[in-house]
C-alpha cells in the first residue's frame, strides 16, 4: 500500500439513483503514468472528484499519497496538482494574476517553472482567462499544475483543445519532467493514442466499474486476435474469450489470456488457425467496452464473471 | 542513436526498442563499447514513459547485449554473447517456424526459403562492412 500513490477500495457514488461509481477499486503505483480510460459518462470525473475531496463517496474509501480522503484532505491538496475537466478559473484574471493568486497555497511552488512552461506552451500570460480559447485555457491550467511541482498530478482531460504541437509538448513534459523525475501522473482521457504512448499503467472504467487494471505492456502481451477456419468451431465466450465473430466456417476470436493454448486447442479440433496477432489499445478498449454492453443487456452471471476476472 | 516507435501497434513499446537496438548492433550501426542515449533522453525524444525504456535496456542487459556501468551510462557489450547456445536456439525457433509455415503456404521451395535467410544475412554483413569503413574514415 505504501508504494501506491492512489489506493481506492470499493468506491461507490450515487447521484439521485444513478450509480456514477460502482464498487470501484483503483491502484495507482507511485512513479507511474496511469491512463484512466473510459467513455463519456463512464465515471472518470466522478472518481477524480472523490479523490480531490470535491465529492463524498456514498460508500468505500481511498488514500492519496498515504492520506485518507476527507479526513486528511488538506494534506492531499497540498501535495497534489489537479487539472479539472471543465478548465474553469476566475475569468477576469490573467494567467499572471492567477499565478500570484495560486502560488501561496503550495509549499513547493516554482516561479522558474512558471517561466519555463509559459515558454514551452507559448501561454498567453496577460489576457483575461475568460477571453482565451479552450486550448489556451488548458495551457494556463497545465501551467498552474506544473508549477506546484507536486508528487502527484491528477489531470482530467489535460489535452482538451490543444493542437498537435501542444499535445506533443505536453507528452514531452510528462516523459521528461514528470515521469523522468519519479512523479506520479493520473491522466483521465479518451484520447487513446495519446495515452498509449506515455502511460505505463492503464485502468479501463465503464458504467462506474473498473473492467481492467494492468501494465499496458502486459495487456498488449496478453490480448490476441485469433482467426480460424473449420467446421463446428466453438462459439461460447468465457473469462479468456472476450468476443467471438463468425461467418460460416470462419471465426474471429479476441482472447485475453492463454491465446497460444486456445489456438492449440482449435488445431486439435481440426481447425486451421490462420492468424494469431496482437491488438492495439484502441481495439482492446473497444472489445472490453462492447463486451460490457452486451453483458449489461444479457445475463447477470456473465457480468459478475467478467468483472471478477478483470480485477 | 535514433529510434522510432509505433505506439498504436500491438507490439509493446519496450519490445520495439529492443528489436531496433538489436538491429543497430547486428548491422554494425552501433559498435561494441559505444554509448547509448540515456533512458531519460530516449523517453523525452520519443515522448514515452521512462519506465518503458528502462525495461527495454534491462532486458537487453540481461541478455548480455548491453552493459551499464556504475554511474548509469549504458554501452553496447564488448562480447555480446552471454546466452547459452540452447537459449539462443530456443528464441530463434519461433521465427524459423514462422518462415517455414509462411513459405510453405506461399508454395516456395525449401531452397528458396533458405536462400531468403542467406540474403538477409549477407545484407547485414554488407551493412557491417560499410559501417566499418565509415568508422575508419571518421577516425
Interface residues (C-beta under 8 A of the other chain):
Chain A: X31 X32 X33 X168 X171 X172 X174 X175 X176 X179 X180 X193 X196 X197 X198 X199 X200 X216 X217 X220 X221 X223 X277 X278 X279 X280 X281 X282 X283
Chain B: X7 X8 X9 X10 X11 X12 X13 X14 X40 X43 X44 X46 X47 X48 X49 X50 X51 X52 X55
